[in-house]
Amino acid sequence: MKVVMAGEVPVSEVSWAGADAVYTQAYRDLLRVAYVLTGSGQAAEDVVHDVFCRVGPRIAELDNPAAYLRVAVVNQCRSIHRRITRAPRPDRPADIVLDTGLTELRDALQQLPARQRTAIVLRYLCDLPEAEIADILDCRPTTVRTLVHRGLADLRTRIS
């Protein structure tokens, strides 16, 4: 254990400076994105928590912490989705249904390919412009338009 002299600030406090404010402002939006991408409230909380723990100490160094965190959450959700789709999946208990329309939409979103689902979530849930989504997905804005268009068409057929 390190002894802190009078007037010194512990290293752990310096490295997390500013993280509380960013956490307070961005948490709900990041949680919504993670929830829609993972389909699970618990998984969404885990994703957002893990991202904040990983990025928190460097948050003061970032030019746009909210955008960086959003990209990190999307990437973490993609990583989880890859692991889940590769692993055998046991039957899970049914979620509590509060609104069948929202449940149907969430289930339909989960059936979309990952890139389409991510593009739709970032476009309509986060209200991001196509250029920013293209940066996140590492593609061209025209590709984003195509992903969103095809994803919405697929959602319409699945929900109808």
Summary of the structure (lengths in Angstrom):
residues: 160
radius of gyration: 18.5
end to end distance: 61.8
largest distance: 67.1
contacts: 416
relative contact order: 0.10
helix: 74%
strand: 0%
